[in-house]
Amino acid sequence: MIVDTRELSADACYKLMTGVVVPRPIAWVTTVSSAGVVNLAPFSHFTFVAPKPPMVAISIGRKGEGMKDTARNILDNEEFVVHIARSSQVAPLHTSAMDLPPETSEAELLGLAMLPCNEVKPPRLADAPIAMECRLRHSMELGDTRNRLIIGEVILLHFAEGILQDGKIDTRKLDPLCRLAGPHYASLGEILTLPPIGQPAK
Ligand SMILES: Cc1cc2nc3c(=O)[nH]c(=O)nc-3n(C[C@H](O)[C@H](O)[C@H](O)COP(=O)(O)O)c2cc1C
């Protein structure tokens, strides 16, 4: 079967592509509005895009004619915190996607404990296994839907106890939550370990 994306609506393309590009990591993002309200929302159009300085990218869709609170806060204040959630945090992460007015904080509503960051104004989630303090580096609009691609420099990383061992992440301990299409999530299954490239398997 062949699908020609030029014949599909934006919604149909979204549904198709979010099923194709799986599993996706999830950026659970805190920002602060110019009025000082802490905003929390998940974004699975998210990945690591450059190593030095380390940069991560998030693509944020529009909310009607306007911007989602996260995009507006990042463009206004240039700072954000990206958290990686454990699979056990699926319920609060999913609920934090609720559409609330900018003056209401999802983090406060959900009763999630927060800690101050070292370098940026938004606070970080106390119970996230990883929190990355980020500063906006680049931003651009993409396509007819005017998705806002945000690229941020990761300035500081916070790791919960036991996650970083001898400079390496213990992925089993991290137990990251992954996004599939629609309301579907996944946790890690089997981890396949191969020999380094260039050394044929014995
Ligand atoms: C797991 C998950 C991943 C999501 N990923 C994205 C995404 O990559 N881009 C996006 O625009 N919205 C995404 N959403 C929807 C936003 O989280 C949602 O629109 C949220 O209300 C935005 O909040 P804000 O207006 O406070 O920024 C996702 C929702 C969930 C539950």
The ligand as an SDF file (V2000), in Angstrom:
LIG
                    3D

 31 33  0  0  0  0  0  0  0  0999 V2000
    2.3220   12.2980   25.6950 C   0  0  0  0  0  0  0  0  0  0  0  0
    1.9260   13.5620   24.9700 C   0  0  0  0  0  0  0  0  0  0  0  0
    2.7730   14.0910   24.0330 C   0  0  0  0  0  0  0  0  0  0  0  0
    2.4420   15.2860   23.3700 C   0  0  0  0  0  0  0  0  0  0  0  0
    3.2850   15.7860   22.4310 N   0  0  0  0  0  0  0  0  0  0  0  0
    3.0120   16.9680   21.8420 C   0  0  0  0  0  0  0  0  0  0  0  0
    3.9290   17.5440   20.9120 C   0  0  0  0  0  0  0  0  0  0  0  0
    4.9890   16.9980   20.6140 O   0  0  0  0  0  0  0  0  0  0  0  0
    3.5990   18.7520   20.3630 N   0  0  0  0  0  0  0  0  0  0  0  0
    2.4610   19.4060   20.7030 C   0  0  0  0  0  0  0  0  0  0  0  0
    2.2170   20.5110   20.2110 O   0  0  0  0  0  0  0  0  0  0  0  0
    1.5820   18.8920   21.5940 N   0  0  0  0  0  0  0  0  0  0  0  0
    1.8270   17.7020   22.1750 C   0  0  0  0  0  0  0  0  0  0  0  0
    0.9660   17.1880   23.0920 N   0  0  0  0  0  0  0  0  0  0  0  0
   -0.1970   17.9880   23.5040 C   0  0  0  0  0  0  0  0  0  0  0  0
    0.2110   19.0650   24.5250 C   0  0  0  0  0  0  0  0  0  0  0  0
    0.7920   18.4690   25.6830 O   0  0  0  0  0  0  0  0  0  0  0  0
   -1.0510   19.8510   24.9380 C   0  0  0  0  0  0  0  0  0  0  0  0
   -1.5250   20.5780   23.8170 O   0  0  0  0  0  0  0  0  0  0  0  0
   -0.8560   20.7650   26.1260 C   0  0  0  0  0  0  0  0  0  0  0  0
   -2.1310   21.2580   26.5470 O   0  0  0  0  0  0  0  0  0  0  0  0
    0.0280   21.9590   25.8310 C   0  0  0  0  0  0  0  0  0  0  0  0
    0.1060   22.6900   27.0100 O   0  0  0  0  0  0  0  0  0  0  0  0
    0.4770   24.2100   27.1360 P   0  0  0  0  0  0  0  0  0  0  0  0
   -0.5600   25.0200   26.3710 O   0  0  0  0  0  0  0  0  0  0  0  0
    0.4120   24.4140   28.6010 O   0  0  0  0  0  0  0  0  0  0  0  0
    1.8400   24.3770   26.5540 O   0  0  0  0  0  0  0  0  0  0  0  0
    1.2300   15.9520   23.7030 C   0  0  0  0  0  0  0  0  0  0  0  0
    0.3640   15.3900   24.6460 C   0  0  0  0  0  0  0  0  0  0  0  0
    0.6970   14.1950   25.2740 C   0  0  0  0  0  0  0  0  0  0  0  0
   -0.2420   13.6090   26.2790 C   0  0  0  0  0  0  0  0  0  0  0  0
  1  2  1  0
  2  3  1  0
  2 30  2  0
  3  4  2  0
  4  5  1  0
  4 28  1  0
  5  6  2  0
  6  7  1  0
  6 13  1  0
  7  8  2  0
  7  9  1  0
  9 10  1  0
 10 11  2  0
 10 12  1  0
 12 13  2  0
 13 14  1  0
 14 15  1  0
 14 28  1  0
 15 16  1  0
 16 17  1  0
 16 18  1  0
 18 19  1  0
 18 20  1  0
 20 21  1  0
 20 22  1  0
 22 23  1  0
 23 24  1  0
 24 25  2  0
 24 26  1  0
 24 27  1  0
 28 29  2  0
 29 30  1  0
 30 31  1  0
M  END
$$$$
